[in-house]
Amino acid sequence: MKFSINASELQTALTTVSKGAHSHSTQQILTGIYLSASNDTLTLESTDLDLSIRLNLSALVEEEGQTVIPSKLFLDVVKSLPNSAVHIEYIEGSDTTNILCETASFSLKTLSARDFPGFPEVAEEESISIPFASFRDMVRRVARIIPRDAIQSTIDGVWIAVDEGELKMVATDTYRLAITQVSVEGVKEGFKALVSAPFLQDLAGLSEADPLIEIALAENQVVARYGSATFINRRIESSFIPYERYLETDYQTVVRFDTAQLKESVKRISLLSSKIAPIRFSLNGPSQTTQLSTASQDVGTAAETIHSEIEGDDFEVGFNSAYLIDGLSSVETETVSLELQGPGKAGILRAAPEQQYLYLVMPMRI
């Protein structure tokens, strides 16, 4: 195998494909990236047996062949190279691959391409294409609430479903729930799956290379295609919580805020709040104001009164400050509503209709 390619193009491709390589597998072959060169195309593949990634690149191929190079070392070497042509050669039957770029040269130990797992072949049932920018924004709104150390598959996953012409993404950590949606066309109502949040976050973190991303469902897997890359990940088999029952529409009070003002006020008050000292919302209908306050033992107190449009009863409710900031950080409209069912019950932050974003947060005792 012998080919040449631009260093920056190879680095970008390796950054994407390396996400599928296993970092600490007892099967050494899974820590590598599979390379196959033929017909002026370089194919890169990786897998940890749950996630598989394949990416095709144009390259000047002088000799066809295949090999497997340790992922982390390969990426680190390519990152260190100048933005110039890289010449890579693997001699069939050897255990090394030579990398040359200007005055730099490396000789890396390789693994047998014969031992690398084949790329999965799946029978796709349903597929959907949406603008990548919309997909990226949706994932970032809901996935931020997924706990990094989640051990329950239903918490580690994002529910994706098409309902009445809307593609929905829903996530929860049991203390809060985020829902975002966007209009789609030509997709059957049966399109639904529980998908790994880290997988979606990796997709959302890709550099913009194509206007559309395609998501397809198979019996046990989800397939994503973006640009010249294909991603296949195992679906989470658990069922998602029946979240609709928490979205009651019979509210006792609705409070409308200027989003930027509320966000800044919460951030200021949160300087003195804590996990056990919530931010208290004290509603005052006659003055159309809401006082935000907190009191932490051995730390101090803070309070701020801001304008709000209040419809309904006055009362007090408290929320975790970090949860509020997470929810408000995803609101992109000028105004946001806080819908309250009463003291001690969940509150819902709802963006203005043009964004179609909802964030439910459980209250704290005050």
SEVEXRO-981222 format. One record per residue (C-alpha): residue number from 1; residue in three letters; x, y, z. Coordinates in pm, whole numbers, plus 32768, in hexadecimal, padded with zeros to 4 digits. Layout:
BEGIN
(logu NUM; "Ala"; (X; Y; Z))
...
//
This chain:
BEGIN
(logu 1; "Met"; (8000; 8000; 8000))
(logu 2; "Lys"; (808A; 8152; 7F9C))
(logu 3; "Phe"; (7FD4; 829D; 7F86))
(logu 4; "Ser"; (7FF5; 8416; 7FB4))
(logu 5; "Ile"; (7EFE; 8508; 8052))
(logu 6; "Asn"; (7EF2; 8665; 80E7))
(logu 7; "Ala"; (7F4B; 8666; 825B))
(logu 8; "Ser"; (7E2D; 8749; 82CC))
(logu 9; "Glu"; (7D2A; 8679; 820F))
(logu 10; "Leu"; (7DB1; 853B; 82AA))
(logu 11; "Gln"; (7DB2; 85D8; 8406))
(logu 12; "Thr"; (7C46; 8645; 83E6))
(logu 13; "Ala"; (7BE1; 84E9; 8374))
(logu 14; "Leu"; (7CA4; 843B; 8488))
(logu 15; "Thr"; (7C0B; 851F; 8591))
(logu 16; "Thr"; (7AB4; 84A6; 8525))
(logu 17; "Val"; (7B03; 8336; 84F5))
(logu 18; "Ser"; (7BCE; 8315; 8636))
(logu 19; "Lys"; (7A8D; 834C; 86FE))
(logu 20; "Gly"; (7A2D; 81E8; 86A7))
(logu 21; "Ala"; (7B71; 8147; 8716))
(logu 22; "His"; (7B79; 809F; 886C))
(logu 23; "Ser"; (7C78; 8147; 894E))
(logu 24; "His"; (7CB2; 802D; 8A4A))
(logu 25; "Ser"; (7C31; 7EEE; 89A9))
(logu 26; "Thr"; (7CC9; 7D9D; 89FF))
(logu 27; "Gln"; (7CA7; 7D5C; 888A))
(logu 28; "Gln"; (7DC8; 7E29; 8804))
(logu 29; "Ile"; (7D3B; 7E2F; 86A4))
(logu 30; "Leu"; (7C16; 7F06; 871D))
(logu 31; "Thr"; (7D07; 801B; 8785))
(logu 32; "Gly"; (7D73; 804A; 861D))
(logu 33; "Ile"; (7CFA; 80F7; 84E2))
(logu 34; "Tyr"; (7CD3; 8021; 83AC))
(logu 35; "Leu"; (7D5E; 80B8; 8269))
(logu 36; "Ser"; (7D0A; 803C; 810C))
(logu 37; "Ala"; (7D94; 80EA; 7FD6))
(logu 38; "Ser"; (7D0F; 80A7; 7E76))
(logu 39; "Asn"; (7C93; 8164; 7D44))
(logu 40; "Asp"; (7D15; 82B3; 7DC6))
(logu 41; "Thr"; (7C3E; 828A; 7EFE))
(logu 42; "Leu"; (7CB3; 825E; 8063))
(logu 43; "Thr"; (7BB6; 81B5; 8148))
(logu 44; "Leu"; (7BDB; 81D9; 82C1))
(logu 45; "Glu"; (7B18; 8101; 83B6))
(logu 46; "Ser"; (7B02; 80D6; 8530))
(logu 47; "Thr"; (7A26; 8012; 861F))
(logu 48; "Asp"; (79F8; 7FBF; 878E))
(logu 49; "Leu"; (78EB; 7EBF; 872B))
(logu 50; "Asp"; (77D4; 7FAD; 8798))
(logu 51; "Leu"; (7837; 80D4; 86BD))
(logu 52; "Ser"; (78CB; 80AD; 855F))
(logu 53; "Ile"; (7945; 81CD; 8484))
(logu 54; "Arg"; (79AC; 81CB; 8316))
(logu 55; "Leu"; (7A30; 82F8; 8256))
(logu 56; "Asn"; (7AA8; 8315; 80EC))
(logu 57; "Leu"; (7BAF; 840E; 8076))
(logu 58; "Ser"; (7C46; 8460; 7F28))
(logu 59; "Ala"; (7DB7; 8403; 7F1D))
(logu 60; "Leu"; (7EC9; 83C5; 7E1D))
(logu 61; "Val"; (7EE4; 824B; 7E31))
(logu 62; "Glu"; (801C; 81B0; 7D9A))
(logu 63; "Glu"; (7FF2; 8052; 7E2B))
(logu 64; "Glu"; (7EB5; 7FB5; 7EB7))
(logu 65; "Gly"; (7EAE; 7F0C; 800A))
(logu 66; "Gln"; (7E2D; 7F05; 816E))
(logu 67; "Thr"; (7EBA; 7F27; 82CC))
(logu 68; "Val"; (7E56; 7F89; 842F))
(logu 69; "Ile"; (7F0F; 8099; 84F0))
(logu 70; "Pro"; (7EE0; 80E6; 8666))
(logu 71; "Ser"; (7DE3; 8201; 866E))
(logu 72; "Lys"; (7E6D; 82EF; 8775))
(logu 73; "Leu"; (7FD5; 82DA; 86FE))
(logu 74; "Phe"; (7F70; 8304; 8592))
(logu 75; "Leu"; (7EA2; 843C; 85DF))
(logu 76; "Asp"; (7FB1; 84D1; 86BD))
(logu 77; "Val"; (80B6; 84A2; 85AA))
(logu 78; "Val"; (7FDB; 853D; 849B))
(logu 79; "Lys"; (7F84; 8663; 857F))
(logu 80; "Ser"; (80F6; 86AD; 85A5))
(logu 81; "Leu"; (8137; 86C1; 842D))
(logu 82; "Pro"; (8146; 8803; 8360))
(logu 83; "Asn"; (8025; 8849; 8275))
(logu 84; "Ser"; (80C2; 87A0; 814C))
(logu 85; "Ala"; (80AF; 865D; 8088))
(logu 86; "Val"; (80CE; 8522; 815B))
(logu 87; "His"; (8158; 83E5; 80BD))
(logu 88; "Ile"; (80ED; 82A1; 8167))
(logu 89; "Glu"; (8172; 814B; 8108))
(logu 90; "Tyr"; (8129; 7FF1; 8192))
(logu 91; "Ile"; (81E8; 7ECB; 8103))
(logu 92; "Glu"; (810F; 7D94; 80F1))
(logu 93; "Gly"; (817E; 7C92; 81ED))
(logu 94; "Ser"; (823F; 7D87; 82C5))
(logu 95; "Asp"; (81D9; 7E0B; 841B))
(logu 96; "Thr"; (8227; 7F7B; 83E0))
(logu 97; "Thr"; (8195; 80A4; 8326))
(logu 98; "Asn"; (827B; 81C0; 82BA))
(logu 99; "Ile"; (81FF; 8328; 82C6))
(logu 100; "Leu"; (82C0; 843D; 8215))
(logu 101; "Cys"; (8270; 85B1; 8210))
(logu 102; "Glu"; (8374; 86AE; 81A0))
(logu 103; "Thr"; (84A1; 866B; 8285))
(logu 104; "Ala"; (83E3; 859A; 8388))
(logu 105; "Ser"; (83D3; 841F; 837B))
(logu 106; "Phe"; (832C; 831B; 845A))
(logu 107; "Ser"; (831D; 81A2; 845A))
(logu 108; "Leu"; (81F0; 811E; 851A))
(logu 109; "Lys"; (81A8; 7FBA; 8583))
(logu 110; "Thr"; (8067; 7F3C; 84E7))
(logu 111; "Leu"; (7F5E; 7E32; 8525))
(logu 112; "Ser"; (7ED6; 7D2D; 8437))
(logu 113; "Ala"; (7DBE; 7DA8; 8356))
(logu 114; "Arg"; (7D3A; 7C42; 8347))
(logu 115; "Asp"; (7CE0; 7C55; 84B9))
(logu 116; "Phe"; (7C15; 7D97; 849D))
(logu 117; "Pro"; (7A99; 7D66; 84BC))
(logu 118; "Gly"; (79D4; 7D99; 837E))
(logu 119; "Phe"; (7900; 7ED3; 8360))
(logu 120; "Pro"; (7795; 7E84; 83C4))
(logu 121; "Glu"; (7695; 7E47; 82B3))
(logu 122; "Val"; (753D; 7EB4; 832D))
(logu 123; "Ala"; (73E1; 7EA9; 8299))
(logu 124; "Glu"; (735C; 800B; 82C0))
(logu 125; "Glu"; (71E8; 8034; 8307))
(logu 126; "Glu"; (71AD; 81AC; 8316))
(logu 127; "Ser"; (7285; 82DB; 82CE))
(logu 128; "Ile"; (7270; 8452; 82F4))
(logu 129; "Ser"; (7342; 8574; 8273))
(logu 130; "Ile"; (734D; 86C0; 832A))
(logu 131; "Pro"; (742E; 87F3; 8318))
(logu 132; "Phe"; (756B; 87AF; 83DB))
(logu 133; "Ala"; (7553; 8900; 848B))
(logu 134; "Ser"; (73F8; 88A7; 850F))
(logu 135; "Phe"; (746B; 874D; 857B))
(logu 136; "Arg"; (759A; 87DE; 862F))
(logu 137; "Asp"; (74CB; 88E0; 86EA))
(logu 138; "Met"; (73C6; 87DE; 8750))
(logu 139; "Val"; (74CB; 86F2; 87DF))
(logu 140; "Arg"; (7578; 8807; 88A0))
(logu 141; "Arg"; (7430; 8878; 893E))
(logu 142; "Val"; (73CF; 8725; 89C7))
(logu 143; "Ala"; (7516; 8666; 89F5))
(logu 144; "Arg"; (75A6; 8766; 8AE8))
(logu 145; "Ile"; (74CB; 86D7; 8BFD))
(logu 146; "Ile"; (7546; 8570; 8BD3))
(logu 147; "Pro"; (7626; 8518; 8CFB))
(logu 148; "Arg"; (7784; 84B4; 8C8B))
(logu 149; "Asp"; (778F; 8392; 8D81))
(logu 150; "Ala"; (7634; 830A; 8D30))
(logu 151; "Ile"; (761C; 8193; 8D63))
(logu 152; "Gln"; (74AD; 816C; 8D08))
(logu 153; "Ser"; (7485; 8143; 8B91))
(logu 154; "Thr"; (733F; 8207; 8B8C))
(logu 155; "Ile"; (73EF; 8333; 8C27))
(logu 156; "Asp"; (751E; 8314; 8B43))
(logu 157; "Gly"; (743C; 831F; 8A12))
(logu 158; "Val"; (7383; 8425; 8948))
(logu 159; "Trp"; (7229; 83CA; 88CB))
(logu 160; "Ile"; (7201; 841E; 875A))
(logu 161; "Ala"; (70A9; 8405; 86B9))
(logu 162; "Val"; (6FD5; 8496; 85A4))
(logu 163; "Asp"; (6E7E; 8504; 861A))
(logu 164; "Glu"; (6D82; 85C3; 8544))
(logu 165; "Gly"; (6E89; 8645; 8455))
(logu 166; "Glu"; (6F79; 86AD; 856A))
(logu 167; "Leu"; (70C7; 860A; 85B8))
(logu 168; "Lys"; (70EC; 8608; 8732))
(logu 169; "Met"; (721B; 85D2; 880F))
(logu 170; "Val"; (71DB; 8593; 8981))
(logu 171; "Ala"; (72D2; 855C; 8A9E))
(logu 172; "Thr"; (72BC; 8541; 8C18))
(logu 173; "Asp"; (738F; 8508; 8D4D))
(logu 174; "Thr"; (7253; 84CC; 8E23))
(logu 175; "Tyr"; (7271; 8628; 8EBF))
(logu 176; "Arg"; (7232; 86E4; 8D7B))
(logu 177; "Leu"; (71B8; 86A3; 8C1C))
(logu 178; "Ala"; (720F; 8755; 8AD7))
(logu 179; "Ile"; (7148; 8743; 8994))
(logu 180; "Thr"; (719A; 87E5; 8848))
(logu 181; "Gln"; (70FE; 87AF; 86F3))
(logu 182; "Val"; (710C; 8819; 8587))
(logu 183; "Ser"; (701E; 87EB; 8463))
(logu 184; "Val"; (706C; 86D4; 836B))
(logu 185; "Glu"; (6FC2; 8651; 8232))
(logu 186; "Gly"; (6F89; 84FA; 819E))
(logu 187; "Val"; (6FE0; 842F; 82D4))
(logu 188; "Lys"; (6F00; 831F; 8361))
(logu 189; "Glu"; (6E81; 8339; 84C5))
(logu 190; "Gly"; (6F31; 81F0; 851D))
(logu 191; "Phe"; (7086; 8298; 851B))
(logu 192; "Lys"; (70F2; 827F; 8688))
(logu 193; "Ala"; (721E; 8201; 874D))
(logu 194; "Leu"; (72E3; 822F; 888E))
(logu 195; "Val"; (743F; 829A; 8823))
(logu 196; "Ser"; (7582; 82C0; 88E8))
(logu 197; "Ala"; (75B7; 842B; 8953))
(logu 198; "Pro"; (7735; 841D; 8927))
(logu 199; "Phe"; (76FF; 839C; 87C3))
(logu 200; "Leu"; (761A; 84C1; 8770))
(logu 201; "Gln"; (770A; 85B6; 8814))
(logu 202; "Asp"; (7829; 8532; 8741))
(logu 203; "Leu"; (7757; 8562; 8608))
(logu 204; "Ala"; (76F2; 86C2; 8671))
(logu 205; "Gly"; (7861; 8715; 86AD))
(logu 206; "Leu"; (78C8; 86C9; 8546))
(logu 207; "Ser"; (7948; 87E9; 8474))
(logu 208; "Glu"; (784C; 886A; 8377))
(logu 209; "Ala"; (7897; 87AD; 8237))
(logu 210; "Asp"; (773C; 877C; 81A4))
(logu 211; "Pro"; (75ED; 8830; 81C5))
(logu 212; "Leu"; (752B; 86F3; 821C))
(logu 213; "Ile"; (7556; 85CD; 8305))
(logu 214; "Glu"; (749B; 8486; 82CF))
(logu 215; "Ile"; (7427; 83AE; 83F1))
(logu 216; "Ala"; (73A8; 824F; 83AA))
(logu 217; "Leu"; (7320; 8142; 848F))
(logu 218; "Ala"; (735B; 7FCC; 847B))
(logu 219; "Glu"; (72DA; 7EBB; 8561))
(logu 220; "Asn"; (73EE; 7EDF; 8665))
(logu 221; "Gln"; (74BB; 8002; 85E2))
(logu 222; "Val"; (74B0; 816B; 857B))
(logu 223; "Val"; (756D; 81E2; 8447))
(logu 224; "Ala"; (75E5; 8344; 8407))
(logu 225; "Arg"; (7677; 83C6; 82C3))
(logu 226; "Tyr"; (7720; 8514; 82AF))
(logu 227; "Gly"; (7801; 8581; 8196))
(logu 228; "Ser"; (78DD; 8459; 813B))
(logu 229; "Ala"; (78BB; 83B5; 8293))
(logu 230; "Thr"; (77D3; 82A1; 8307))
(logu 231; "Phe"; (7791; 825D; 8479))
(logu 232; "Ile"; (76E1; 8126; 84FE))
(logu 233; "Asn"; (768D; 810D; 866E))
(logu 234; "Arg"; (75CC; 800F; 873A))
(logu 235; "Arg"; (7471; 8087; 87A3))
(logu 236; "Ile"; (7415; 8086; 8914))
(logu 237; "Glu"; (7316; 7F73; 8942))
(logu 238; "Ser"; (726E; 8004; 8A7A))
(logu 239; "Ser"; (7124; 80BE; 8A59))
(logu 240; "Phe"; (711B; 8233; 8AA0))
(logu 241; "Ile"; (704B; 82C4; 8BBA))
(logu 242; "Pro"; (6EE4; 8330; 8B68))
(logu 243; "Tyr"; (6F4B; 849C; 8B7F))
(logu 244; "Glu"; (6E07; 852A; 8AF4))
(logu 245; "Arg"; (6D54; 84F7; 8C41))
(logu 246; "Tyr"; (6E3A; 85F7; 8CE6))
(logu 247; "Leu"; (6DDB; 8706; 8BEE))
(logu 248; "Glu"; (6C92; 8774; 8C81))
(logu 249; "Thr"; (6BED; 889C; 8BDA))
(logu 250; "Asp"; (6B15; 8905; 8D02))
(logu 251; "Tyr"; (6C00; 8A01; 8DA4))
(logu 252; "Gln"; (6BBC; 8ACE; 8ED8))
(logu 253; "Thr"; (6CA4; 8BE8; 8E6C))
(logu 254; "Val"; (6D65; 8C50; 8D34))
(logu 255; "Val"; (6E80; 8D4E; 8D56))
(logu 256; "Arg"; (6F24; 8DEF; 8C25))
(logu 257; "Phe"; (7084; 8E7D; 8C38))
(logu 258; "Asp"; (717D; 8F2A; 8B5C))
(logu 259; "Thr"; (726A; 8E05; 8B20))
(logu 260; "Ala"; (73B0; 8EC5; 8B37))
(logu 261; "Gln"; (7344; 8F7A; 8C75))
(logu 262; "Leu"; (72D4; 8E39; 8D20))
(logu 263; "Lys"; (740F; 8D81; 8CB9))
(logu 264; "Glu"; (74F5; 8E90; 8D40))
(logu 265; "Ser"; (742F; 8EAF; 8E82))
(logu 266; "Val"; (743A; 8D38; 8EC0))
(logu 267; "Lys"; (75B2; 8D36; 8E82))
(logu 268; "Arg"; (75E7; 8E4D; 8F80))
(logu 269; "Ile"; (750C; 8DAF; 908B))
(logu 270; "Ser"; (75AC; 8C5A; 904C))
(logu 271; "Leu"; (76F8; 8CE2; 90D0))
(logu 272; "Leu"; (766B; 8CB1; 922E))
(logu 273; "Ser"; (758A; 8B85; 91F0))
(logu 274; "Ser"; (75EC; 8A19; 920D))
(logu 275; "Lys"; (7568; 88B9; 91D9))
(logu 276; "Ile"; (74A3; 88D7; 931B))
(logu 277; "Ala"; (7455; 8A4C; 9305))
(logu 278; "Pro"; (736C; 8A85; 91DC))
(logu 279; "Ile"; (7318; 8BC2; 9126))
(logu 280; "Arg"; (71C3; 8C2E; 91A6))
(logu 281; "Phe"; (70C7; 8CCB; 90B5))
(logu 282; "Ser"; (6FD2; 8DAD; 9172))
(logu 283; "Leu"; (6EB8; 8E1A; 908A))
(logu 284; "Asn"; (6E02; 8F65; 90B5))
(logu 285; "Gly"; (6CDE; 8F91; 8FC8))
(logu 286; "Pro"; (6C72; 90F1; 9030))
(logu 287; "Ser"; (6DCC; 9183; 8FE9))
(logu 288; "Gln"; (6E13; 9092; 8EC8))
(logu 289; "Thr"; (6F67; 9041; 8F5B))
(logu 290; "Thr"; (701D; 8F09; 8FCC))
(logu 291; "Gln"; (7121; 8F0A; 90DE))
(logu 292; "Leu"; (723D; 8E11; 90B8))
(logu 293; "Ser"; (72F4; 8DC7; 91FB))
(logu 294; "Thr"; (73CD; 8CCA; 92AF))
(logu 295; "Ala"; (745C; 8C98; 9409))
(logu 296; "Ser"; (7583; 8BB5; 9455))
(logu 297; "Gln"; (75F0; 8B72; 95B7))
(logu 298; "Asp"; (7751; 8BF2; 95FA))
(logu 299; "Val"; (7759; 8C95; 94A0))
(logu 300; "Gly"; (7653; 8DA8; 9492))
(logu 301; "Thr"; (751C; 8E16; 93DE))
(logu 302; "Ala"; (74C7; 8EB1; 9290))
(logu 303; "Ala"; (738A; 8F40; 91F8))
(logu 304; "Glu"; (7320; 8FEE; 90B9))
(logu 305; "Thr"; (71CC; 9062; 903B))
(logu 306; "Ile"; (7183; 905C; 8EC7))
(logu 307; "His"; (7059; 90B5; 8DED))
(logu 308; "Ser"; (6F76; 8F93; 8D8A))
(logu 309; "Glu"; (6E1D; 8F60; 8CF6))
(logu 310; "Ile"; (6D5C; 8E89; 8DEB))
(logu 311; "Glu"; (6C15; 8DDA; 8D9C))
(logu 312; "Gly"; (6B83; 8D11; 8EBB))
(logu 313; "Asp"; (6BC0; 8CE9; 902E))
(logu 314; "Asp"; (6CE5; 8D73; 90F3))
(logu 315; "Phe"; (6DBE; 8C7D; 91B3))
(logu 316; "Glu"; (6F27; 8C18; 91EB))
(logu 317; "Val"; (6FED; 8AFD; 914C))
(logu 318; "Gly"; (715D; 8A9E; 9152))
(logu 319; "Phe"; (7242; 8A00; 904E))
(logu 320; "Asn"; (73A8; 8985; 9038))
(logu 321; "Ser"; (7473; 8AA5; 8FA7))
(logu 322; "Ala"; (754F; 89CA; 8EC8))
(logu 323; "Tyr"; (741C; 8925; 8E31))
(logu 324; "Leu"; (7380; 8A79; 8DEA))
(logu 325; "Ile"; (74BC; 8AF4; 8D3E))
(logu 326; "Asp"; (74CB; 89B9; 8C67))
(logu 327; "Gly"; (7366; 89E9; 8BF7))
(logu 328; "Leu"; (7382; 8B5E; 8BB5))
(logu 329; "Ser"; (74C7; 8B2D; 8AF5))
(logu 330; "Ser"; (7402; 8A70; 89EC))
(logu 331; "Val"; (72F5; 8B7A; 89C4))
(logu 332; "Glu"; (733F; 8C4F; 8892))
(logu 333; "Thr"; (7202; 8D22; 8887))
(logu 334; "Glu"; (71DE; 8E7E; 891B))
(logu 335; "Thr"; (70D4; 8E0E; 8A12))
(logu 336; "Val"; (70A6; 8CD3; 8AE0))
(logu 337; "Ser"; (6F7D; 8C57; 8BAA))
(logu 338; "Leu"; (6F87; 8BA7; 8CFA))
(logu 339; "Glu"; (6E51; 8ACF; 8D1D))
(logu 340; "Leu"; (6E00; 8A66; 8E81))
(logu 341; "Gln"; (6D05; 8968; 8EFE))
(logu 342; "Gly"; (6D20; 89DD; 9066))
(logu 343; "Pro"; (6E0E; 89D5; 9192))
(logu 344; "Gly"; (6EDB; 889A; 91A4))
(logu 345; "Lys"; (6E92; 8836; 903C))
(logu 346; "Ala"; (6F6B; 8835; 8F04))
(logu 347; "Gly"; (6FA2; 8972; 8E3D))
(logu 348; "Ile"; (6FC1; 8985; 8CC5))
(logu 349; "Leu"; (709A; 8A7F; 8C0E))
(logu 350; "Arg"; (700D; 8AAC; 8AB1))
(logu 351; "Ala"; (70B6; 8B73; 899D))
(logu 352; "Ala"; (6FE4; 8C4C; 88B6))
(logu 353; "Pro"; (6F2C; 8B7A; 87AE))
(logu 354; "Glu"; (702A; 8BB4; 8699))
(logu 355; "Gln"; (7131; 8AE4; 874E))
(logu 356; "Gln"; (705C; 89BC; 87C2))
(logu 357; "Tyr"; (7126; 8974; 88FB))
(logu 358; "Leu"; (70A4; 8906; 8A4F))
(logu 359; "Tyr"; (7163; 88C3; 8B92))
(logu 360; "Leu"; (70BE; 8827; 8CC2))
(logu 361; "Val"; (716E; 8842; 8E12))
(logu 362; "Met"; (7108; 87AF; 8F60))
(logu 363; "Pro"; (70EB; 88A3; 9087))
(logu 364; "Met"; (71B6; 88A7; 91C7))
(logu 365; "Arg"; (7132; 88CC; 9328))
(logu 366; "Ile"; (7137; 8A33; 93A4))
//
